[in-house]
Amino acid sequence: MYPQFHIKRYAKELVRPWKLITLSIALAYYIWGAYYYECPTWDVPVSLMMGLLTYIFAPWTVNSIYYLVKNRPAKWPIKLILCGAIIYTCASGSYEVYNWWNLGYHPPPTYWVNLYYSSLMFFAAGMFWRFEGTFADLIMSVKKIKA
């Protein structure tokens, strides 16, 4: 079994102001990078698509991986594979399909680099955005860890 999932609670977490602000900052960086870095497979639409998919799915996926590894319920390795498929779809699969459509060939020349860095960013974003609570709650939790 995966951790309990409540769509209304999850949606409420996704619209917390601090999460939307940090999403906006991340998207702004990726959109800036699409113009600044001279990468033929990095543009504004792929930045928005991958950023939004990560925002929506990374917190649940990272939370599920943590739960599965910690509790090891029945068939947990198969469930980990499902989490891996979600990571791949958000961090690379969407990028590949977009660039196949945009460039007309597959794989994009930056396939392996994107797979590596986007997967790392997916995990980092998932760990950050999986926190449930206000920004003040987040700061208090960080202070408790330091103490």
C-alpha positions in Angstrom: 0.0 0.0 0.0 1.1 3.6 -0.6 0.7 6.2 2.1 -2.8 7.5 2.5 -3.6 10.0 -0.3 -6.3 12.6 -0.1 -6.7 14.6 -3.2 -8.3 17.6 -1.5 -5.5 17.8 1.1 -2.9 17.3 -1.6 -4.5 20.1 -3.7 -4.6 22.3 -0.7 -0.8 21.8 -0.2 -0.1 22.6 -3.8 -1.8 26.0 -3.6 0.1 27.1 -0.4 1.5 30.6 -1.2 5.1 29.6 -0.3 5.0 26.6 -2.6 3.5 28.7 -5.5 6.2 31.4 -4.9 9.0 28.8 -5.0 7.5 27.2 -8.1 7.4 30.7 -9.7 11.0 31.3 -8.9 12.0 27.8 -10.2 10.1 28.4 -13.4 11.5 31.8 -13.9 15.0 30.4 -13.6 14.3 27.6 -16.2 12.7 30.1 -18.5 15.7 32.4 -18.2 17.9 29.4 -18.8 16.0 28.6 -22.0 17.1 32.0 -23.3 20.5 32.3 -21.7 22.0 28.8 -22.3 22.5 27.8 -25.9 20.9 24.3 -25.7 18.8 23.2 -28.7 16.5 21.1 -26.6 15.8 23.6 -23.8 13.1 26.1 -24.5 10.2 27.8 -22.7 7.5 25.2 -23.4 9.7 22.3 -22.2 10.6 24.3 -19.1 7.0 24.9 -18.2 5.9 21.4 -19.0 8.6 19.7 -16.9 8.4 22.2 -14.1 4.7 21.8 -13.7 4.8 18.0 -13.9 7.5 18.0 -11.2 5.5 20.4 -9.0 2.4 18.2 -9.2 4.0 14.7 -9.0 7.3 15.1 -7.1 6.0 15.5 -3.6 3.7 12.5 -3.8 6.4 10.3 -5.5 9.2 11.2 -3.0 6.7 10.7 -0.1 5.7 7.3 -1.6 9.3 6.2 -2.0 10.1 7.1 1.6 7.1 5.2 2.8 7.8 2.1 0.7 11.5 1.9 1.7 10.7 2.5 5.4 7.7 0.2 5.8 8.3 -2.4 3.0 4.6 -3.4 2.5 3.6 -6.3 0.3 5.0 -6.0 -3.3 6.9 -2.8 -2.4 9.6 -3.3 -5.1 6.9 -3.3 -7.8 5.4 -0.1 -6.3 8.9 1.4 -6.3 9.1 0.6 -10.0 5.8 2.6 -10.5 7.4 5.5 -8.7 10.4 5.2 -11.0 8.1 5.3 -14.0 6.5 8.5 -12.7 9.9 10.0 -12.2 11.0 9.0 -15.7 7.9 10.4 -17.2 8.1 13.7 -15.5 11.9 14.2 -15.6 12.7 12.7 -19.0 9.8 11.1 -20.9 7.9 14.4 -21.3 11.2 16.0 -22.5 11.8 13.3 -25.0 8.3 13.3 -26.4 8.3 17.1 -26.7 11.7 17.2 -28.4 10.8 14.3 -30.7 7.8 16.4 -31.8 9.8 19.6 -31.8 13.1 18.4 -33.4 11.7 15.5 -35.4 14.1 12.9 -34.2 14.8 10.8 -31.1 16.7 10.7 -28.8 17.5 14.4 -28.3 21.3 15.0 -28.2 21.1 16.0 -24.5 19.2 12.8 -23.5 21.6 11.5 -20.8 22.5 14.9 -19.4 18.8 15.7 -19.1 17.9 12.3 -17.5 20.6 12.8 -14.9 20.0 16.4 -13.9 16.2 16.4 -14.2 15.9 13.3 -12.0 18.1 15.0 -9.4 15.9 18.1 -9.6 12.8 16.0 -9.4 14.0 14.4 -6.1 15.2 17.7 -4.7 11.9 19.4 -5.5 9.9 16.4 -4.1 11.8 16.6 -0.8 11.3 20.3 -0.6 7.6 20.5 -1.6 6.6 17.3 0.3 6.5 19.4 3.5 2.9 19.9 4.6 2.3 23.2 6.3 2.9 26.9 6.2 6.2 28.5 5.5 6.4 29.4 9.2 5.9 25.7 10.0 8.8 24.9 7.6 11.1 27.4 9.3 10.2 26.1 12.7 10.9 22.5 11.6 14.3 23.5 10.2 15.2 25.3 13.5 14.3 22.2 15.4 16.6 20.1 13.2 19.5 22.5 13.8 18.9 22.5 17.6 
